[in-house]
């Protein structure tokens, strides 16, 4: 595979440069290319970074797993979600082996893979992965932590997009209630949560409620 090639590894390390310096250089170049929308270039740099990380760090090291995740995101941005999914499946498996299935690193890996599965239309697999990520974070961080709320938002968004608006409405309402309690009502994330709740109400043809939440969100923005 592209991220396991020792040929790429050899080509990318300049004379007099340590492997870790080369890893930092390729990673930085990949992030920069990604940030300005040059996804083909980002894939090349991130693939090289992953190859170097695998050689010098090993397959279960955080640096390698982070490089693979970045490479998958670049492939996805390029429009190659199938390739991204294969890489993120590897990341999830390696993360589970190293950290365990109830760990926060695995929650992140499951969340990323779930998002790609959703993009590819595999709703059942996406729901299982996003639910797992949410459950891990809720247990480890508590229901009010921002990462937990992000996971619940991802799950609710999947439910709304896949024809389960009642479930989505309950989950978005929980997010709104938690953010109102913990962060106050003047924050941008609270306004986004209100918009999401309004969209779920709209899908349920609860137009008065939807309008109420849209207006509240607009007043904040």
C-alpha positions in Angstrom: 0.0 0.0 0.0 1.0 3.6 -0.4 1.5 4.2 3.3 3.7 1.1 3.7 6.2 1.6 1.0 9.8 1.7 2.0 10.6 3.1 -1.5 8.7 6.2 -0.6 10.5 6.2 2.8 13.9 6.1 1.1 13.1 8.8 -1.5 11.8 11.3 1.0 14.7 11.5 3.4 17.3 14.0 2.2 21.0 13.4 2.8 22.0 14.6 6.3 18.3 14.7 7.4 17.1 12.5 10.3 14.0 10.4 9.7 12.1 12.4 12.4 13.0 15.6 10.6 11.7 14.2 7.4 8.5 13.1 9.1 7.9 16.6 10.5 8.7 18.1 7.1 6.3 15.9 5.1 3.6 16.2 7.7 3.8 20.0 7.7 3.8 20.1 3.9 0.8 17.8 3.8 -1.2 19.9 6.3 -0.3 23.1 4.4 -1.4 21.6 1.1 -4.6 20.4 2.6 -5.4 23.8 4.2 -5.2 25.5 0.8 -7.2 22.8 -1.0 -4.4 21.1 -2.9 -5.5 17.6 -2.0 -3.5 15.7 -4.6 -0.3 17.3 -3.2 -1.6 16.7 0.4 -2.0 13.0 -0.4 1.6 12.7 -1.7 3.1 14.4 1.3 0.9 12.6 3.9 1.6 9.3 2.2 5.3 9.9 2.5 4.9 11.0 6.2 2.9 7.7 6.9 5.6 5.6 5.3 8.4 7.3 7.3 6.3 7.0 10.5 5.7 3.3 10.0 9.5 2.7 9.4 10.8 4.7 12.4 7.9 4.5 14.9 6.1 1.2 14.2 2.5 0.4 13.2 0.9 1.1 16.5 2.6 4.3 17.4 0.5 7.4 17.7 2.5 9.3 15.1 1.8 6.6 12.5 -1.9 6.4 13.3 -2.2 10.2 13.1 -0.4 10.2 9.7 -2.8 7.5 8.4 -5.8 9.5 9.7 -4.6 12.7 8.0 -3.9 10.7 4.8 -7.5 9.3 4.9 -8.9 12.8 5.3 -6.9 14.0 2.3 -8.2 11.1 0.2 -11.8 11.9 1.3 -11.3 15.6 0.4 -10.0 14.4 -3.0 -13.3 12.5 -3.4 -11.8 9.0 -2.8 -13.9 7.9 0.2 -13.4 4.2 -0.6 -9.7 4.5 -0.1 -10.2 6.7 3.0 -12.5 4.0 4.5 -9.9 1.3 4.0 -7.2 3.4 5.7 -9.5 4.3 8.6 -10.4 0.7 9.1 -6.7 0.0 9.6 -6.5 2.9 12.0 -9.4 1.6 14.0 -8.0 -1.9 14.2 -4.5 -0.8 15.2 -5.9 1.6 17.8 -8.1 -1.1 19.3 -5.2 -3.4 19.5 -3.0 -0.8 21.2 -5.4 1.0 23.5 -8.5 -1.2 23.8 -12.1 -1.0 22.6 -13.2 1.3 25.4 -10.4 3.9 25.1 -10.7 7.5 24.0 -8.2 7.0 21.1 -10.6 4.2 19.8 -13.5 6.6 20.2 -11.8 9.1 17.9 -11.0 6.3 15.4 -14.6 5.0 15.4 -15.9 8.5 15.0 -13.7 9.2 11.9 -14.5 5.8 10.4 -18.2 6.3 11.1 -18.2 9.6 9.2 -16.7 8.0 6.1 -19.2 5.1 6.3 -22.0 7.7 6.4 -20.5 9.4 3.4 -20.5 6.1 1.5 -24.1 5.4 2.4 -23.5 2.6 4.9 -25.9 3.9 7.5 -26.0 0.8 9.7 -22.2 0.6 10.1 -22.0 4.4 10.6 -24.6 4.3 13.3 -22.8 1.4 15.1 -19.5 3.3 15.0 -20.8 6.7 16.0 -22.9 5.2 18.8 -19.7 3.4 20.1 -17.7 6.7 20.0 -20.5 8.5 21.9 -20.8 5.8 24.5 -17.0 5.7 25.2 -16.8 9.5 25.5 -19.9 9.7 27.7 -18.4 7.1 30.0 -14.9 8.5 30.1 -15.5 12.2 29.9 -19.1 12.7 31.1 -22.2 13.8 29.2 -21.4 17.5 29.4 -17.9 17.3 27.8 -17.6 19.0 24.4 -16.2 15.8 22.8 -19.2 13.9 24.1 -21.6 16.5 22.7 -19.8 16.4 19.4 -20.3 12.7 19.2 -23.9 13.0 20.0 -24.3 15.7 17.4 -22.7 13.4 14.8 -25.1 10.6 15.7 -28.1 13.0 15.6 -27.1 14.3 12.2 -26.9 10.8 10.9 -30.3 10.0 12.3 -31.8 13.2 10.7 -30.1 12.4 7.3 -31.2 8.7 7.4 -34.9 9.2 8.1 -35.1 9.1 11.8 -36.1 12.7 12.7 -37.8 11.8 16.0 -34.6 10.3 17.3 -32.6 13.2 16.0 -34.9 15.7 17.6 -34.4 14.0 21.0 -30.7 14.0 20.7 -30.4 17.6 19.4 -32.7 18.7 22.2 -30.4 17.0 24.7 -27.4 18.9 23.2 -29.3 22.3 23.4 -30.3 21.6 27.0 -26.7 20.7 28.0 -25.1 23.7 26.2 -27.7 26.0 27.7 -26.8 24.8 31.2 -23.0 24.6 30.8 -22.0 27.3 28.4 -24.8 29.8 28.4 -27.0 30.9 25.5 -24.7 33.4 23.8 -22.2 31.0 22.3 -22.0 30.2 18.6 -22.1 26.4 19.2 -25.4 26.9 21.1 -26.8 28.7 18.0 -25.7 25.9 15.8 -27.3 23.4 18.1 -30.6 25.4 17.9 -30.4 25.4 14.1 -29.9 21.6 14.2 -32.9 21.1 16.5 -35.0 23.4 14.3 -34.1 21.3 11.3 -35.3 18.1 13.1 -38.5 19.8 14.1 -39.0 20.9 10.5 -38.5 17.3 9.3 -41.3 16.3 11.8 -43.5 19.0 10.4 -43.4 20.9 13.7 -43.2 24.2 12.0 -44.0 26.4 15.0 -41.3 24.9 17.1 -38.9 25.0 14.2 -39.5 28.7 13.7 -39.0 29.4 17.5 -35.6 27.7 17.5 -34.5 29.3 14.2 -35.4 32.8 15.7 -33.6 32.1 18.9 -30.5 31.0 16.9 -30.7 34.1 14.7 -30.8 36.4 17.7 -27.5 34.9 18.8 -25.8 35.0 15.4 
